[in-house]
Amino acid sequence: MGLRINDIAPNFTANSTNGAITLHDWIGDGYAILFSHPKDFTPVCTTEFGAVAQLAGEFEARNTKVMGISVDSVDDHMKWKRDIEAFAGAPANFPIIDDTSLTVAKLYDMLPADAYLPDGRTPAHSATVRTVFIIGPDKKVRLTMTYPMSVGRNFAEVLRALDAVRATDGVPVATPANWVPGQDVIVALSLNDEQARAKFGAIDVKLPYLRFAKAGK
């Protein structure tokens, strides 16, 4: 069975562009995002790593660390970083894990169902090693997204999803479709109307089971 939401994110120690990293120690007391790729020097992945480099300040403001995983060596990663930084116009200072052994890809169940991994494999062999994991300070998986090779990830959505995870963490609320920070949140069904008003103040009852409140109350 694959990795599920609320599972403890499997811990690992791996070499990276920032030296040896043990995942749980590296996460510390904040949030973390792992985003993986099938191969260095590939076009879609270069644009995605560039997008993450450009968003470095946004992740830092959210107490969130970002780690890239690619199934190539640190030497290749260091060379590839030059292309990423030239394309993005921003430094790519986040660590990129060496997963030539596919240890992390297998640990996180990121390989396609029909994966065939010969020597000299191409990106197509490890095609769906293109997954996003958002991990909480408790080291639990909070959210996952998996993309095919042909679809570049929307990192504005990754950032929005991170904001939603953080906004609902330990609070009896959920976020509605298309929610962005600053908009109202949905009151959890675990609270009745009286309890909801005591906790959040005024609530907007659209339906008996759909009640909105101001965020951050």
SETIVO-392373 format. One record per atom (N, C-alpha, C): residue in one letter; chain; atom name; y, x, z. Coordinates in steps of 0.02 Angstrom, whole numbers, always signed. Layout:
REM SETIVO-392373
REC   residuo   cadena   atomo    north     east       up
REC         A        A      CA        Y        X        Z
...
REM end
This chain:
REM SETIVO-392373
REC   residuo   cadena   atomo    north     east       up
REC         M        A       N      -60      +43       +0
REC         M        A      CA       +0       +0       +0
REC         M        A       C      +62      +44       +0
REC         G        A       N     +113      +24      -37
REC         G        A      CA     +174      +63      -43
REC         G        A       C     +216      +61      +20
REC         L        A       N     +267     +101      +20
REC         L        A      CA     +314     +104      +76
REC         L        A       C     +354      +39      +77
REC         R        A       N     +359       +9     +137
REC         R        A      CA     +392      -56     +145
REC         R        A       C     +455      -50     +187
REC         I        A       N     +499      -99     +180
REC         I        A      CA     +559     -103     +222
REC         I        A       C     +537     -108     +295
REC         N        A       N     +571      -70     +338
REC         N        A      CA     +558      -64     +409
REC         N        A       C     +500      -17     +426
REC         D        A       N     +467      +12     +375
REC         D        A      CA     +422      +68     +389
REC         D        A       C     +464     +129     +409
REC         I        A       N     +436     +171     +452
REC         I        A      CA     +467     +235     +466
REC         I        A       C     +464     +277     +403
REC         A        A       N     +521     +303     +381
REC         A        A      CA     +523     +345     +322
REC         A        A       C     +480     +406     +334
REC         P        A       N     +431     +420     +291
REC         P        A      CA     +388     +478     +302
REC         P        A       C     +428     +542     +309
REC         N        A       N     +414     +579     +361
REC         N        A      CA     +449     +642     +371
REC         N        A       C     +418     +696     +327
REC         F        A       N     +458     +744     +308
REC         F        A      CA     +433     +801     +269
REC         F        A       C     +480     +860     +278
REC         T        A       N     +454     +918     +265
REC         T        A      CA     +494     +979     +262
REC         T        A       C     +488    +1007     +192
REC         A        A       N     +544    +1022     +160
REC         A        A      CA     +542    +1046      +91
REC         A        A       C     +599    +1095      +80
REC         N        A       N     +591    +1137      +30
REC         N        A      CA     +645    +1182      +10
REC         N        A       C     +695    +1143      -32
REC         S        A       N     +757    +1162      -29
REC         S        A      CA     +809    +1127      -66
REC         S        A       C     +864    +1176      -85
REC         T        A       N     +912    +1152     -123
REC         T        A      CA     +970    +1193     -142
REC         T        A       C    +1012    +1213      -82
REC         N        A       N    +1002    +1179      -25
REC         N        A      CA    +1037    +1195      +37
REC         N        A       C     +991    +1227      +88
REC         G        A       N     +934    +1254      +65
REC         G        A      CA     +886    +1285     +111
REC         G        A       C     +832    +1235     +132
REC         A        A       N     +789    +1257     +178
REC         A        A      CA     +735    +1215     +202
REC         A        A       C     +763    +1156     +242
REC         I        A       N     +736    +1096     +229
REC         I        A      CA     +760    +1035     +261
REC         I        A       C     +700     +997     +288
REC         T        A       N     +704     +975     +351
REC         T        A      CA     +656     +927     +379
REC         T        A       C     +692     +860     +383
REC         L        A       N     +666     +811     +349
REC         L        A      CA     +703     +749     +337
REC         L        A       C     +732     +718     +400
REC         H        A       N     +691     +704     +450
REC         H        A      CA     +715     +668     +509
REC         H        A       C     +768     +708     +547
REC         D        A       N     +760     +773     +550
REC         D        A      CA     +811     +814     +583
REC         D        A       C     +875     +813     +542
REC         W        A       N     +869     +816     +477
REC         W        A      CA     +927     +816     +432
REC         W        A       C     +966     +751     +437
REC         I        A       N     +931     +695     +443
REC         I        A      CA     +965     +629     +448
REC         I        A       C    +1008     +626     +510
REC         G        A       N     +982     +651     +566
REC         G        A      CA    +1021     +649     +628
REC         G        A       C    +1031     +578     +652
REC         D        A       N    +1094     +563     +672
REC         D        A      CA    +1108     +497     +701
REC         D        A       C    +1146     +452     +653
REC         G        A       N    +1146     +468     +589
REC         G        A      CA    +1181     +426     +540
REC         G        A       C    +1131     +395     +491
REC         Y        A       N    +1157     +374     +435
REC         Y        A      CA    +1117     +345     +382
REC         Y        A       C    +1103     +399     +329
REC         A        A       N    +1053     +386     +288
REC         A        A      CA    +1037     +433     +235
REC         A        A       C    +1016     +395     +172
REC         I        A       N    +1030     +424     +115
REC         I        A      CA    +1008     +397      +51
REC         I        A       C     +968     +451      +15
REC         L        A       N     +907     +435       -4
REC         L        A      CA     +867     +478      -47
REC         L        A       C     +867     +447     -116
REC         F        A       N     +882     +487     -166
REC         F        A      CA     +878     +461     -235
REC         F        A       C     +841     +513     -277
REC         S        A       N     +792     +489     -315
REC         S        A      CA     +745     +535     -346
REC         S        A       C     +748     +530     -422
REC         H        A       N     +723     +584     -454
REC         H        A      CA     +727     +591     -527
REC         H        A       C     +665     +625     -553
REC         P        A       N     +645     +610     -616
REC         P        A      CA     +584     +639     -643
REC         P        A       C     +590     +709     -670
REC         K        A       N     +652     +734     -681
REC         K        A      CA     +656     +799     -714
REC         K        A       C     +729     +822     -714
REC         D        A       N     +739     +888     -707
REC         D        A      CA     +806     +917     -716
REC         D        A       C     +824     +919     -790
REC         F        A       N     +888     +929     -803
REC         F        A      CA     +914     +936     -872
REC         F        A       C     +896     +876     -916
REC         T        A       N     +899     +816     -887
REC         T        A      CA     +889     +754     -925
REC         T        A       C     +953     +715     -924
REC         P        A       N     +968     +676     -977
REC         P        A      CA    +1035     +648     -985
REC         P        A       C    +1054     +596     -933
REC         V        A       N    +1012     +546     -922
REC         V        A      CA    +1029     +493     -874
REC         V        A       C    +1037     +522     -805
REC         C        A       N     +991     +565     -785
REC         C        A      CA     +993     +594     -718
REC         C        A       C    +1056     +636     -707
REC         T        A       N    +1078     +670     -759
REC         T        A      CA    +1139     +710     -753
REC         T        A       C    +1199     +666     -738
REC         T        A       N    +1203     +608     -771
REC         T        A      CA    +1258     +562     -757
REC         T        A       C    +1253     +533     -687
REC         E        A       N    +1192     +522     -664
REC         E        A      CA    +1184     +494     -596
REC         E        A       C    +1201     +544     -542
REC         F        A       N    +1177     +605     -548
REC         F        A      CA    +1196     +656     -500
REC         F        A       C    +1272     +667     -501
REC         G        A       N    +1301     +663     -560
REC         G        A      CA    +1374     +669     -565
REC         G        A       C    +1409     +613     -528
REC         A        A       N    +1383     +552     -533
REC         A        A      CA    +1413     +495     -498
REC         A        A       C    +1410     +505     -422
REC         V        A       N    +1355     +531     -398
REC         V        A      CA    +1348     +544     -326
REC         V        A       C    +1397     +598     -304
REC         A        A       N    +1405     +650     -345
REC         A        A      CA    +1453     +702     -328
REC         A        A       C    +1524     +674     -322
REC         Q        A       N    +1542     +629     -366
REC         Q        A      CA    +1608     +599     -365
REC         Q        A       C    +1619     +553     -305
REC         L        A       N    +1564     +527     -276
REC         L        A      CA    +1568     +481     -220
REC         L        A       C    +1559     +516     -152
REC         A        A       N    +1560     +581     -151
REC         A        A      CA    +1546     +618      -89
REC         A        A       C    +1588     +595      -31
REC         G        A       N    +1653     +584      -43
REC         G        A      CA    +1698     +563      +11
REC         G        A       C    +1681     +493      +37
REC         E        A       N    +1658     +450       -8
REC         E        A      CA    +1639     +382      +12
REC         E        A       C    +1578     +383      +59
REC         F        A       N    +1529     +423      +42
REC         F        A      CA    +1470     +428      +85
REC         F        A       C    +1487     +459     +152
REC         E        A       N    +1528     +511     +151
REC         E        A      CA    +1548     +544     +213
REC         E        A       C    +1585     +495     +259
REC         A        A       N    +1628     +453     +231
REC         A        A      CA    +1665     +405     +270
REC         A        A       C    +1619     +353     +303
REC         R        A       N    +1560     +345     +276
REC         R        A      CA    +1511     +297     +303
REC         R        A       C    +1457     +331     +346
REC         N        A       N    +1469     +393     +366
REC         N        A      CA    +1422     +431     +407
REC         N        A       C    +1353     +431     +375
REC         T        A       N    +1352     +444     +309
REC         T        A      CA    +1290     +440     +271
REC         T        A       C    +1280     +505     +232
REC         K        A       N    +1221     +533     +239
REC         K        A      CA    +1203     +593     +201
REC         K        A       C    +1163     +573     +140
REC         V        A       N    +1170     +613      +87
REC         V        A      CA    +1137     +598      +24
REC         V        A       C    +1094     +658       +4
REC         M        A       N    +1033     +643      -18
REC         M        A      CA     +987     +695      -40
REC         M        A       C     +956     +676     -107
REC         G        A       N     +960     +721     -155
REC         G        A      CA     +926     +711     -219
REC         G        A       C     +856     +742     -217
REC         I        A       N     +810     +711     -253
REC         I        A      CA     +742     +737     -259
REC         I        A       C     +725     +740     -333
REC         S        A       N     +704     +798     -356
REC         S        A      CA     +683     +805     -425
REC         S        A       C     +621     +848     -428
REC         V        A       N     +578     +836     -476
REC         V        A      CA     +512     +868     -477
REC         V        A       C     +515     +937     -511
REC         D        A       N     +567     +974     -498
REC         D        A      CA     +574    +1042     -523
REC         D        A       C     +591    +1089     -466
REC         S        A       N     +598    +1152     -482
REC         S        A      CA     +609    +1204     -431
REC         S        A       C     +682    +1209     -410
REC         V        A       N     +693    +1242     -353
REC         V        A      CA     +761    +1254     -330
REC         V        A       C     +799    +1296     -381
REC         D        A       N     +766    +1345     -411
REC         D        A      CA     +799    +1386     -462
REC         D        A       C     +826    +1342     -519
REC         D        A       N     +784    +1297     -543
REC         D        A      CA     +806    +1251     -596
REC         D        A       C     +863    +1206     -571
REC         H        A       N     +856    +1182     -509
REC         H        A      CA     +909    +1139     -481
REC         H        A       C     +976    +1175     -479
REC         M        A       N     +976    +1238     -460
REC         M        A      CA    +1039    +1276     -455
REC         M        A       C    +1071    +1284     -524
REC         K        A       N    +1030    +1295     -575
REC         K        A      CA    +1056    +1299     -643
REC         K        A       C    +1082    +1231     -666
REC         W        A       N    +1044    +1179     -651
REC         W        A      CA    +1063    +1111     -672
REC         W        A       C    +1128    +1089     -638
REC         K        A       N    +1138    +1110     -575
REC         K        A      CA    +1199    +1092     -539
REC         K        A       C    +1262    +1110     -578
REC         R        A       N    +1260    +1165     -615
REC         R        A      CA    +1318    +1186     -654
REC         R        A       C    +1335    +1133     -708
REC         D        A       N    +1284    +1106     -739
REC         D        A      CA    +1294    +1052     -788
REC         D        A       C    +1322     +990     -755
REC         I        A       N    +1292     +972     -698
REC         I        A      CA    +1314     +912     -661
REC         I        A       C    +1387     +917     -643
REC         E        A       N    +1406     +974     -616
REC         E        A      CA    +1476     +984     -593
REC         E        A       C    +1524     +986     -651
REC         A        A       N    +1503    +1015     -706
REC         A        A      CA    +1546    +1016     -766
REC         A        A       C    +1556     +946     -793
REC         F        A       N    +1503     +906     -793
REC         F        A      CA    +1508     +837     -818
REC         F        A       C    +1550     +794     -771
REC         A        A       N    +1538     +800     -706
REC         A        A      CA    +1570     +755     -657
REC         A        A       C    +1640     +777     -638
REC         G        A       N    +1656     +841     -646
REC         G        A      CA    +1720     +866     -623
REC         G        A       C    +1724     +865     -547
REC         A        A       N    +1667     +873     -514
REC         A        A      CA    +1664     +872     -441
REC         A        A       C    +1606     +914     -418
REC         P        A       N    +1611     +946     -360
REC         P        A      CA    +1556     +988     -335
REC         P        A       C    +1497     +944     -314
REC         A        A       N    +1437     +967     -330
REC         A        A      CA    +1375     +932     -309
REC         A        A       C    +1347     +969     -249
REC         N        A       N    +1375     +955     -190
REC         N        A      CA    +1357     +993     -130
REC         N        A       C    +1299     +964      -92
REC         F        A       N    +1276     +905     -111
REC         F        A      CA    +1219     +874      -76
REC         F        A       C    +1155     +913      -94
REC         P        A       N    +1106     +914      -48
REC         P        A      CA    +1045     +951      -62
REC         P        A       C    +1002     +917     -115
REC         I        A       N     +968     +957     -155
REC         I        A      CA     +920     +932     -204
REC         I        A       C     +853     +963     -187
REC         I        A       N     +804     +921     -172
REC         I        A      CA     +739     +944     -149
REC         I        A       C     +696     +970     -206
REC         D        A       N     +660    +1024     -193
REC         D        A      CA     +610    +1050     -238
REC         D        A       C     +545    +1010     -227
REC         D        A       N     +527     +969     -276
REC         D        A      CA     +465     +930     -269
REC         D        A       C     +419     +944     -328
REC         T        A       N     +412    +1007     -345
REC         T        A      CA     +367    +1026     -401
REC         T        A       C     +295    +1006     -386
REC         S        A       N     +278    +1004     -322
REC         S        A      CA     +210     +985     -302
REC         S        A       C     +199     +909     -303
REC         L        A       N     +253     +872     -312
REC         L        A      CA     +252     +798     -309
REC         L        A       C     +233     +772     -239
REC         T        A       N     +238     +814     -189
REC         T        A      CA     +221     +793     -121
REC         T        A       C     +264     +735      -98
REC         V        A       N     +329     +740     -107
REC         V        A      CA     +374     +687      -84
REC         V        A       C     +367     +625     -128
REC         A        A       N     +359     +636     -194
REC         A        A      CA     +350     +579     -240
REC         A        A       C     +289     +538     -220
REC         K        A       N     +235     +572     -201
REC         K        A      CA     +174     +537     -181
REC         K        A       C     +181     +507     -111
REC         L        A       N     +214     +544      -66
REC         L        A      CA     +223     +520       +2
REC         L        A       C     +263     +454       +3
REC         Y        A       N     +311     +449      -43
REC         Y        A      CA     +353     +390      -48
REC         Y        A       C     +331     +341     -102
REC         D        A       N     +272     +353     -130
REC         D        A      CA     +241     +308     -179
REC         D        A       C     +289     +293     -237
REC         M        A       N     +316     +346     -267
REC         M        A      CA     +366     +338     -319
REC         M        A       C     +338     +346     -390
REC         L        A       N     +275     +363     -396
REC         L        A      CA     +248     +375     -463
REC         L        A       C     +227     +310     -496
REC         P        A       N     +230     +307     -562
REC         P        A      CA     +208     +246     -597
REC         P        A       C     +134     +235     -590
REC         A        A       N     +113     +172     -599
REC         A        A      CA      +43     +154     -589
REC         A        A       C       -3     +194     -634
REC         D        A       N      +21     +210     -695
REC         D        A      CA      -21     +245     -744
REC         D        A       C       -4     +319     -749
REC         A        A       N      +22     +348     -695
REC         A        A      CA      +45     +417     -697
REC         A        A       C      -12     +464     -716
REC         Y        A       N       +3     +508     -762
REC         Y        A      CA      -43     +561     -782
REC         Y        A       C       -3     +626     -778
REC         L        A       N      -25     +672     -737
REC         L        A      CA      +18     +728     -719
REC         L        A       C      -14     +795     -739
REC         P        A       N      -16     +810     -804
REC         P        A      CA      -45     +873     -827
REC         P        A       C       +4     +931     -814
REC         D        A       N      -22     +991     -820
REC         D        A      CA      +24    +1048     -820
REC         D        A       C      +72    +1040     -879
REC         G        A       N     +135    +1061     -868
REC         G        A      CA     +184    +1053     -921
REC         G        A       C     +204     +981     -932
REC         R        A       N     +199     +941     -878
REC         R        A      CA     +216     +870     -883
REC         R        A       C     +288     +861     -907
REC         T        A       N     +301     +806     -939
REC         T        A      CA     +368     +788     -962
REC         T        A       C     +396     +734     -916
REC         P        A       N     +461     +717     -922
REC         P        A      CA     +488     +663     -881
REC         P        A       C     +450     +598     -888
REC         A        A       N     +421     +585     -946
REC         A        A      CA     +385     +523     -957
REC         A        A       C     +324     +517     -911
REC         H        A       N     +294     +574     -893
REC         H        A      CA     +235     +572     -850
REC         H        A       C     +251     +549     -780
REC         S        A       N     +311     +564     -757
REC         S        A      CA     +332     +545     -689
REC         S        A       C     +390     +496     -693
REC         A        A       N     +386     +450     -740
REC         A        A      CA     +443     +409     -760
REC         A        A       C     +476     +371     -704
REC         T        A       N     +438     +339     -660
REC         T        A      CA     +472     +299     -610
REC         T        A       C     +485     +336     -545
REC         V        A       N     +485     +403     -549
REC         V        A      CA     +512     +440     -492
REC         V        A       C     +588     +434     -498
REC         R        A       N     +612     +372     -497
REC         R        A      CA     +684     +357     -500
REC         R        A       C     +697     +300     -452
REC         T        A       N     +697     +318     -389
REC         T        A      CA     +699     +268     -335
REC         T        A       C     +755     +286     -287
REC         V        A       N     +785     +235     -256
REC         V        A      CA     +835     +244     -204
REC         V        A       C     +806     +217     -138
REC         F        A       N     +812     +256      -86
REC         F        A      CA     +793     +234      -19
REC         F        A       C     +854     +241      +26
REC         I        A       N     +872     +187      +60
REC         I        A      CA     +923     +190     +113
REC         I        A       C     +885     +190     +179
REC         I        A       N     +898     +240     +221
REC         I        A      CA     +863     +250     +284
REC         I        A       C     +913     +247     +341
REC         G        A       N     +895     +212     +394
REC         G        A      CA     +940     +203     +451
REC         G        A       C     +936     +260     +501
REC         P        A       N     +980     +260     +551
REC         P        A      CA     +978     +312     +603
REC         P        A       C     +912     +311     +642
REC         D        A       N     +877     +254     +642
REC         D        A      CA     +813     +249     +676
REC         D        A       C     +756     +275     +632
REC         K        A       N     +774     +302     +573
REC         K        A      CA     +727     +332     +525
REC         K        A       C     +684     +279     +490
REC         K        A       N     +705     +216     +493
REC         K        A      CA     +668     +163     +459
REC         K        A       C     +699     +150     +390
REC         V        A       N     +655     +134     +342
REC         V        A      CA     +678     +117     +275
REC         V        A       C     +713      +49     +278
REC         R        A       N     +775      +46     +257
REC         R        A      CA     +813      -16     +259
REC         R        A       C     +817      -51     +191
REC         L        A       N     +813      -12     +137
REC         L        A      CA     +821      -41      +71
REC         L        A       C     +792       +7      +19
REC         T        A       N     +761      -21      -33
REC         T        A      CA     +737      +20      -88
REC         T        A       C     +757      -11     -155
REC         M        A       N     +766      +31     -205
REC         M        A      CA     +779      +10     -273
REC         M        A       C     +741      +57     -320
REC         T        A       N     +707      +30     -369
REC         T        A      CA     +671      +71     -417
REC         T        A       C     +692      +53     -488
REC         Y        A       N     +704     +103     -529
REC         Y        A      CA     +730      +93     -596
REC         Y        A       C     +684     +127     -648
REC         P        A       N     +682      +98     -708
REC         P        A      CA     +647     +133     -762
REC         P        A       C     +690     +189     -790
REC         M        A       N     +661     +232     -830
REC         M        A      CA     +697     +289     -856
REC         M        A       C     +758     +271     -899
REC         S        A       N     +754     +213     -931
REC         S        A      CA     +806     +194     -980
REC         S        A       C     +868     +163     -948
REC         V        A       N     +866     +150     -882
REC         V        A      CA     +921     +113     -849
REC         V        A       C     +953     +158     -797
REC         G        A       N    +1015     +178     -811
REC         G        A      CA    +1052     +218     -762
REC         G        A       C    +1072     +176     -702
REC         R        A       N    +1069     +206     -644
REC         R        A      CA    +1084     +169     -583
REC         R        A       C    +1159     +158     -576
REC         N        A       N    +1176     +102     -545
REC         N        A      CA    +1245      +85     -530
REC         N        A       C    +1259     +107     -459
REC         F        A       N    +1293     +163     -450
REC         F        A      CA    +1303     +189     -383
REC         F        A       C    +1357     +151     -346
REC         A        A       N    +1397     +112     -380
REC         A        A      CA    +1441      +65     -345
REC         A        A       C    +1399      +14     -308
REC         E        A       N    +1344       -7     -339
REC         E        A      CA    +1298      -54     -306
REC         E        A       C    +1261      -21     -248
REC         V        A       N    +1241      +42     -256
REC         V        A      CA    +1210      +78     -201
REC         V        A       C    +1257      +81     -142
REC         L        A       N    +1321      +96     -155
REC         L        A      CA    +1371      +99     -102
REC         L        A       C    +1381      +30      -71
REC         R        A       N    +1384      -22     -113
REC         R        A      CA    +1391      -91      -87
REC         R        A       C    +1332     -110      -43
REC         A        A       N    +1271      -93      -66
REC         A        A      CA    +1211     -108      -27
REC         A        A       C    +1212      -70      +40
REC         L        A       N    +1235       -8      +39
REC         L        A      CA    +1242      +30     +101
REC         L        A       C    +1290       -5     +148
REC         D        A       N    +1347      -28     +122
REC         D        A      CA    +1395      -64     +164
REC         D        A       C    +1364     -127     +194
REC         A        A       N    +1323     -163     +155
REC         A        A      CA    +1291     -224     +179
REC         A        A       C    +1240     -208     +233
REC         V        A       N    +1201     -155     +223
REC         V        A      CA    +1153     -135     +274
REC         V        A       C    +1188     -117     +339
REC         R        A       N    +1242      -79     +334
REC         R        A      CA    +1279      -59     +394
REC         R        A       C    +1313     -119     +428
REC         A        A       N    +1337     -166     +388
REC         A        A      CA    +1372     -224     +416
REC         A        A       C    +1325     -271     +454
REC         T        A       N    +1262     -271     +434
REC         T        A      CA    +1214     -318     +465
REC         T        A       C    +1168     -284     +514
REC         D        A       N    +1177     -220     +525
REC         D        A      CA    +1132     -181     +568
REC         D        A       C    +1141     -201     +641
REC         G        A       N    +1090     -233     +670
REC         G        A      CA    +1091     -253     +740
REC         G        A       C    +1137     -311     +755
REC         V        A       N    +1161     -346     +704
REC         V        A      CA    +1206     -403     +713
REC         V        A       C    +1173     -464     +682
REC         P        A       N    +1177     -523     +714
REC         P        A      CA    +1144     -583     +686
REC         P        A       C    +1181     -613     +627
REC         V        A       N    +1189     -574     +575
REC         V        A      CA    +1222     -597     +514
REC         V        A       C    +1184     -570     +453
REC         A        A       N    +1197     -601     +396
REC         A        A      CA    +1172     -577     +332
REC         A        A       C    +1230     -579     +283
REC         T        A       N    +1222     -547     +226
REC         T        A      CA    +1275     -548     +175
REC         T        A       C    +1254     -593     +117
REC         P        A       N    +1299     -633      +91
REC         P        A      CA    +1283     -676      +34
REC         P        A       C    +1280     -637      -32
REC         A        A       N    +1261     -672      -84
REC         A        A      CA    +1260     -642     -150
REC         A        A       C    +1328     -613     -168
REC         N        A       N    +1328     -554     -196
REC         N        A      CA    +1388     -521     -222
REC         N        A       C    +1438     -502     -168
REC         W        A       N    +1417     -500     -105
REC         W        A      CA    +1461     -484      -50
REC         W        A       C    +1489     -414      -57
REC         V        A       N    +1553     -407      -39
REC         V        A      CA    +1584     -341      -33
REC         V        A       C    +1621     -339      +34
REC         P        A       N    +1632     -280      +62
REC         P        A      CA    +1666     -275     +127
REC         P        A       C    +1732     -313     +128
REC         G        A       N    +1742     -348     +183
REC         G        A      CA    +1802     -388     +192
REC         G        A       C    +1789     -462     +182
REC         Q        A       N    +1736     -479     +148
REC         Q        A      CA    +1719     -549     +138
REC         Q        A       C    +1679     -576     +197
REC         D        A       N    +1675     -642     +202
REC         D        A      CA    +1639     -674     +256
REC         D        A       C    +1564     -660     +251
REC         V        A       N    +1532     -662     +309
REC         V        A      CA    +1459     -651     +312
REC         V        A       C    +1425     -716     +333
REC         I        A       N    +1360     -720     +325
REC         I        A      CA    +1321     -779     +342
REC         I        A       C    +1294     -771     +413
REC         V        A       N    +1302     -824     +453
REC         V        A      CA    +1277     -824     +522
REC         V        A       C    +1201     -833     +520
REC         A        A       N    +1166     -793     +559
REC         A        A      CA    +1093     -797     +561
REC         A        A       C    +1070     -864     +591
REC         L        A       N    +1013     -888     +567
REC         L        A      CA     +986     -952     +591
REC         L        A       C     +960     -947     +663
REC         S        A       N     +957     -887     +690
REC         S        A      CA     +936     -878     +759
REC         S        A       C     +989     -903     +808
REC         L        A       N    +1050     -915     +784
REC         L        A      CA    +1105     -941     +826
REC         L        A       C    +1119    -1013     +807
REC         N        A       N    +1126    -1057     +857
REC         N        A      CA    +1149    -1125     +843
REC         N        A       C    +1225    -1124     +835
REC         D        A       N    +1254    -1180     +817
REC         D        A      CA    +1326    -1181     +804
REC         D        A       C    +1366    -1160     +865
REC         E        A       N    +1346    -1182     +923
REC         E        A      CA    +1383    -1165     +984
REC         E        A       C    +1380    -1090     +997
REC         Q        A       N    +1321    -1062     +991
REC         Q        A      CA    +1314     -990    +1001
REC         Q        A       C    +1353     -950     +948
REC         A        A       N    +1352     -977     +887
REC         A        A      CA    +1387     -943     +832
REC         A        A       C    +1463     -941     +846
REC         R        A       N    +1490     -998     +869
REC         R        A      CA    +1562    -1001     +883
REC         R        A       C    +1579     -956     +942
REC         A        A       N    +1535     -952     +991
REC         A        A      CA    +1547     -909    +1049
REC         A        A       C    +1549     -836    +1028
REC         K        A       N    +1509     -818     +980
REC         K        A      CA    +1505     -748     +959
REC         K        A       C    +1557     -731     +907
REC         F        A       N    +1568     -776     +858
REC         F        A      CA    +1609     -759     +800
REC         F        A       C    +1676     -796     +797
REC         G        A       N    +1687     -845     +841
REC         G        A      CA    +1747     -887     +835
REC         G        A       C    +1734     -943     +786
REC         A        A       N    +1783     -959     +745
REC         A        A      CA    +1776    -1014     +697
REC         A        A       C    +1721     -997     +647
REC         I        A       N    +1681    -1047     +630
REC         I        A      CA    +1631    -1039     +578
REC         I        A       C    +1643    -1092     +524
REC         D        A       N    +1625    -1075     +464
REC         D        A      CA    +1633    -1120     +406
REC         D        A       C    +1564    -1145     +387
REC         V        A       N    +1550    -1209     +404
REC         V        A      CA    +1484    -1238     +393
REC         V        A       C    +1482    -1270     +323
REC         K        A       N    +1448    -1237     +277
REC         K        A      CA    +1440    -1264     +210
REC         K        A       C    +1380    -1312     +207
REC         L        A       N    +1327    -1293     +240
REC         L        A      CA    +1266    -1332     +246
REC         L        A       C    +1239    -1319     +316
REC         P        A       N    +1197    -1362     +342
REC         P        A      CA    +1172    -1350     +411
REC         P        A       C    +1142    -1280     +420
REC         Y        A       N    +1114    -1253     +366
REC         Y        A      CA    +1082    -1187     +370
REC         Y        A       C    +1123    -1132     +336
REC         L        A       N    +1183    -1149     +313
REC         L        A      CA    +1226    -1100     +279
REC         L        A       C    +1295    -1102     +311
REC         R        A       N    +1306    -1054     +356
REC         R        A      CA    +1368    -1052     +394
REC         R        A       C    +1400     -982     +388
REC         F        A       N    +1464     -981     +375
REC         F        A      CA    +1499     -918     +364
REC         F        A       C    +1544     -902     +424
REC         A        A       N    +1553     -837     +436
REC         A        A      CA    +1598     -813     +488
REC         A        A       C    +1634     -752     +462
REC         K        A       N    +1689     -735     +494
REC         K        A      CA    +1725     -674     +477
REC         K        A       C    +1684     -614     +498
REC         A        A       N    +1682     -564     +457
REC         A        A      CA    +1645     -503     +473
REC         A        A       C    +1679     -464     +528
REC         G        A       N    +1640     -429     +567
REC         G        A      CA    +1668     -384     +618
REC         G        A       C    +1691     -418     +680
REC         K        A       N    +1670     -480     +690
REC         K        A      CA    +1690     -516     +751
REC         K        A       C    +1640     -504     +807
REM end
